[in-house]
Amino acid sequence: MAAIAREGAELAWSASGREGGPVVVHAHGAMSSRAGEERHGLFGWEPVARVARLVRYDARAHGASSGRAVPEDYLFTNLARDLLAVVDHLDAGPVTGMGASMGTATVLHAALARPDAFERLVLVIPPTAWETRKAMAAHYREAAEAVEARGPRGFAETMAGEEPAAIFAEGPAFPLPDVPWKLLPSVMRGLAASDLPAPAELATLAQPALILAWETDDGHPLSTAEALADLLPAATLHVSATVADVRTWGARVAAFLTARS
C-alpha cells in the first residue's frame, strides 16, 4: 500500500488514469473513503481518469488511512495540510484539487494556504457553511456523544430519525461510516469545530472552478454552492435534480479539465 507519513496518521493513496496527463487530486467526503465511494456507486470518476492522472487518498482515520483520537486532527485546516502533503509528495507541479463535501472544504483551505499548488478546482456537493454550519455542528457533537456512550447502536439511533434527501428517496443508500468506531467521535468533533473559509478570503481564489451540487440535501445546501459560485471569480455551477444527472458528473469534470482556460 502506498502511504504518506503525517503527524498522527499514515495517508493511503492510489493513482489511476493517463500517465503524463494533468494531475487531479481527489479528497472524499466525511465518513467515506476511496472504497466507500466505490461501494456507494454514485460518483463515477472513470471519465476523469481517461483524460487525467487521478490521484485519490483516504483522509486520516478514513478507509485504509490511520489516525488518532485527537479532534484537532480533523479540523478542515489540518485536513488541508494533509492534502498539500499529498500534492508535495507527487511533485507534479500545480494540480487540480477536487473534493466532495468535507473534501471541498479541504480543497478550499488548501488553495488559500498555497494558491500556486492548484491550477483548477472541482468542488463537489459543498457542505454547510457559515450560518447553516451551526445546526450541523450541533448534530455532529450529538452524534459523537452517542457513539461514545453506545457505540454503533448510538450512531444508528442518532441517524434513525433522518429522512434521506428527496433526490435519494429511491437510493442509493449511503453506506455506514468507513471510520473506526473508536475514532469516529474525534472525527465528528473536528468537523463540528470546522467551517469553510471566510467569504472575503474565498473571493481571492482566481483558479477556474467547477461546482457540482444537488438539490434537497440540508447537509449540502444549495445556499453554499450558490454562495461559492458568487464568491469565486472564475466559477461555474451545475445543479442536479436527479440521480441520473448526478451520474453525469464524471463526464462534466472531464470536460472541465480539457477545456481551454
GUMAR-126259 format. One line per 5 residues: number of its first residue (from 1); their letters; for each residue x, y, z of C-alpha. Coordinates in nm, 2 decimals, padded with zeros to 4 digits. Example, Ala and Ser with C-alpha at 12.3 -4.5 7.8 and 13.67 -1.06 7.14 Angstrom:
<nodes>
1 = AS = 01.23,-00.45,00.78; 01.37,-00.11,00.71
</nodes>
This chain:
<nodes>
1 = MAAIA = 00.00,00.00,00.00; 00.13,00.34,-00.10; 00.12,00.57,00.21; 00.24,00.92,00.31; 00.36,00.97,00.67
6 = REGAE = 00.20,01.26,00.85; 00.19,01.35,01.22; -00.06,01.12,01.38; -00.15,00.94,01.05; -00.04,00.74,00.75
11 = LAWSA = -00.24,00.85,00.44; -00.31,00.57,00.20; -00.33,00.67,-00.17; -00.36,00.54,-00.52; -00.34,00.67,-00.87
16 = SGREG = -00.50,00.57,-01.20; -00.56,00.71,-01.54; -00.35,00.86,-01.81; 00.02,00.87,-01.74; 00.17,01.21,-01.81
21 = GPVVV = -00.18,01.37,-01.81; -00.28,01.66,-01.59; -00.29,01.55,-01.22; -00.62,01.56,-01.03; -00.60,01.50,-00.65
26 = HAHGA = -00.94,01.40,-00.51; -01.04,01.43,-00.14; -01.36,01.24,-00.05; -01.63,01.33,00.20; -01.66,01.28,00.57
31 = MSSRA = -01.71,00.92,00.68; -01.63,00.79,00.33; -01.31,00.67,00.16; -01.19,00.56,-00.18; -01.35,00.22,-00.12
36 = GEERH = -01.66,00.38,00.03; -01.72,00.59,-00.28; -01.69,00.28,-00.50; -01.93,00.07,-00.28; -02.18,00.36,-00.29
41 = GLFGW = -02.15,00.37,-00.67; -02.29,00.73,-00.71; -01.97,00.91,-00.82; -01.82,00.76,-01.13; -01.48,00.92,-01.18
46 = EPVAR = -01.38,00.69,-01.47; -01.42,00.97,-01.73; -01.17,01.18,-01.52; -00.92,00.90,-01.53; -00.94,00.88,-01.91
51 = VARLV = -00.82,01.24,-01.95; -00.60,01.29,-01.64; -00.39,01.12,-01.38; -00.64,01.07,-01.10; -00.49,01.05,-00.75
56 = RYDAR = -00.72,00.96,-00.47; -00.63,00.93,-00.10; -00.81,00.83,00.22; -00.84,01.11,00.47; -00.68,01.04,00.81
61 = AHGAS = -00.88,00.79,01.01; -01.09,00.70,00.70; -01.06,00.39,00.49; -00.71,00.25,00.48; -00.55,00.56,00.64
66 = SGRAV = -00.47,00.56,01.01; -00.54,00.83,01.26; -00.57,00.90,01.63; -00.83,01.02,01.88; -00.74,01.39,01.86
71 = PEDYL = -01.03,01.61,01.74; -00.80,01.88,01.62; -00.65,01.64,01.37; -00.98,01.65,01.18; -01.02,02.03,01.15
76 = FTNLA = -01.06,02.13,00.79; -00.74,02.33,00.82; -00.54,02.03,00.92; -00.70,01.81,00.65; -00.59,02.08,00.41
81 = RDLLA = -00.23,02.04,00.53; -00.27,01.67,00.46; -00.39,01.74,00.10; -00.09,01.97,00.05; 00.14,01.69,00.17
86 = VVDHL = -00.01,01.46,-00.09; 00.05,01.73,-00.36; 00.41,01.78,-00.25; 00.47,01.40,-00.25; 00.35,01.38,-00.61
91 = DAGPV = 00.59,01.66,-00.71; 00.38,01.72,-01.03; 00.35,02.10,-01.03; 00.02,02.27,-01.00; -00.27,02.02,-00.98
96 = TGMGA = -00.65,02.02,-01.00; -00.78,02.00,-00.65; -01.11,01.80,-00.64; -01.31,01.74,-00.33; -01.65,01.62,-00.22
101 = SMGTA = -01.83,01.77,00.09; -01.55,01.76,00.35; -01.32,01.73,00.06; -01.45,02.06,-00.09; -01.36,02.23,00.24
106 = TVLHA = -01.02,02.06,00.24; -00.95,02.18,-00.12; -01.06,02.54,-00.04; -00.85,02.57,00.27; -00.55,02.42,00.09
111 = ALARP = -00.59,02.65,-00.21; -00.59,02.96,00.02; -00.29,02.84,00.20; -00.09,02.76,-00.12; -00.27,02.91,-00.43
116 = DAFER = 00.03,02.82,-00.65; -00.03,02.45,-00.59; -00.36,02.44,-00.77; -00.44,02.53,-01.13; -00.81,02.43,-01.12
121 = LVLVI = -01.07,02.35,-00.85; -01.36,02.10,-00.86; -01.60,02.14,-00.57; -01.85,01.86,-00.53; -02.15,01.89,-00.30
126 = PPTAW = -02.02,02.18,-00.09; -02.12,02.13,00.28; -02.30,02.35,00.52; -02.11,02.67,00.59; -02.13,02.99,00.80
131 = ETRKA = -02.48,03.03,00.93; -02.60,02.68,00.81; -02.30,02.52,00.98; -02.43,02.58,01.33; -02.70,02.32,01.32
136 = MAAHY = -02.47,02.07,01.15; -02.20,02.13,01.41; -02.46,02.06,01.69; -02.56,01.74,01.51; -02.20,01.62,01.49
141 = REAAE = -02.15,01.68,01.86; -02.46,01.49,01.95; -02.36,01.20,01.73; -02.01,01.20,01.88; -02.16,01.17,02.23
146 = AVEAR = -02.40,00.89,02.12; -02.11,00.69,01.97; -01.91,00.73,02.29; -02.20,00.62,02.50; -02.35,00.34,02.29
151 = GPRGF = -02.11,00.26,02.00; -02.26,00.16,01.67; -02.61,00.14,01.83; -02.58,00.51,01.94; -02.48,00.61,01.59
156 = AETMA = -02.77,00.42,01.44; -03.02,00.58,01.69; -02.89,00.93,01.61; -02.93,00.87,01.23; -03.27,00.69,01.26
161 = GEEPA = -03.48,01.00,01.25; -03.31,01.14,00.95; -03.50,01.13,00.62; -03.28,01.09,00.31; -03.27,01.39,00.08
166 = AIFAE = -03.56,01.38,-00.16; -03.32,01.33,-00.45; -03.22,01.00,-00.30; -03.56,00.88,-00.18; -03.52,00.57,-00.41
171 = GPAFP = -03.15,00.52,-00.34; -02.87,00.46,-00.35; -02.85,00.45,00.03; -02.54,00.60,00.19; -02.31,00.33,00.35
176 = LPDVP = -02.20,00.31,00.71; -01.90,00.52,00.81; -01.57,00.40,00.69; -01.41,00.52,01.01; -01.31,00.30,01.32
181 = WKLLP = -01.58,00.35,01.59; -01.31,00.44,01.84; -01.20,00.73,01.62; -01.54,00.84,01.50; -01.62,01.08,01.79
186 = SVMRG = -01.29,01.26,01.74; -01.36,01.29,01.36; -01.71,01.43,01.43; -01.58,01.68,01.69; -01.32,01.80,01.44
191 = LAASD = -01.59,01.85,01.18; -01.81,02.03,01.43; -01.53,02.28,01.50; -01.47,02.35,01.14; -01.61,02.57,00.87
196 = LPAPA = -01.54,02.69,00.52; -01.30,02.99,00.48; -01.44,03.33,00.52; -01.62,03.47,00.21; -01.37,03.75,00.17
201 = ELATL = -01.08,03.50,00.16; -01.26,03.28,-00.10; -01.30,03.58,-00.33; -00.93,03.59,-00.37; -00.91,03.24,-00.54
206 = AQPAL = -00.87,03.31,-00.91; -00.85,02.95,-01.04; -01.12,02.82,-01.27; -01.36,02.63,-01.06; -01.64,02.38,-01.13
211 = ILAWE = -01.90,02.35,-00.86; -02.13,02.04,-00.87; -02.43,02.04,-00.63; -02.76,01.86,-00.59; -03.10,01.96,-00.46
216 = TDDGH = -03.29,01.89,-00.14; -03.00,01.80,00.09; -02.97,02.00,00.41; -02.62,01.87,00.47; -02.51,02.00,00.13
221 = PLSTA = -02.74,02.30,00.08; -02.76,02.49,-00.24; -02.70,02.81,-00.05; -02.34,02.71,00.00; -02.29,02.61,-00.37
226 = EALAD = -02.46,02.93,-00.49; -02.25,03.15,-00.25; -01.93,02.99,-00.37; -02.04,03.05,-00.73; -02.09,03.42,-00.65
231 = LLPAA = -01.77,03.45,-00.45; -01.51,03.26,-00.67; -01.42,03.49,-00.96; -01.40,03.21,-01.22; -01.66,02.96,-01.11
236 = TLHVS = -01.93,02.76,-01.30; -02.21,02.60,-01.11; -02.41,02.29,-01.22; -02.71,02.17,-01.01; -02.86,01.82,-01.04
241 = ATVAD = -03.22,01.74,-00.96; -03.20,01.37,-01.03; -02.96,01.08,-00.96; -02.93,01.02,-01.33; -02.79,01.37,-01.37
246 = VRTWG = -02.55,01.32,-01.08; -02.41,01.03,-01.27; -02.30,01.27,-01.55; -02.07,01.45,-01.31; -01.76,01.24,-01.41
251 = ARVAA = -01.80,01.34,-01.77; -01.86,01.71,-01.67; -01.54,01.71,-01.47; -01.35,01.56,-01.77; -01.49,01.83,-02.00
256 = FLTAR = -01.39,02.10,-01.75; -01.03,01.96,-01.73; -00.99,01.95,-02.11; -01.15,02.29,-02.18; -00.92,02.58,-02.26
261 = S = -00.89,02.83,-01.99
</nodes>
